[in-house]
Amino acid sequence: MSQSPDTSSAQATRDIADVAAVEVITTAAVHLMSAAAVKCGLAEDGPHGAGAEYLDLDEARKLITALAALVTASAPDLGSQHARSLRDGLRSLQLAFREASAYPDAPGEGPGEKFTGPVS
């Protein structure tokens, strides 16, 4: 028996209501991190070549900046364990971006650095 659209919408709302804000924020951050890693050329080798074929630094810059804003704004509410892990991942992406860039940004000018400060 299939559910009516109203019933499935109500179920989805209940499901969302059961998820803690920390989990929603962390999940969003992990999605941004994953996408940024792929755009920085860090994807694993696939059946059709190296992850470098997905390198798109313009897209990576946008994703890393969004991640930096999310992590910086939400860190006080996440608790030190969650915030530390997200900051470490963000820093790794910022460094990977710098390494992948033919012409690295000046310190403080890289993606997300207006939120995190210079990364080196």
Secondary structure as GFF3:
##gff-version 3
##sequence-region A 1 120
A	DSSP	alpha_helix	5	17	.	.	.	ID=ss1
A	DSSP	alpha_helix	21	39	.	.	.	ID=ss2
A	DSSP	three_ten_helix	51	54	.	.	.	ID=ss3
A	DSSP	alpha_helix	57	78	.	.	.	ID=ss4
A	DSSP	alpha_helix	80	100	.	.	.	ID=ss5
A	DSSP	alpha_helix	113	116	.	.	.	ID=ss6
###
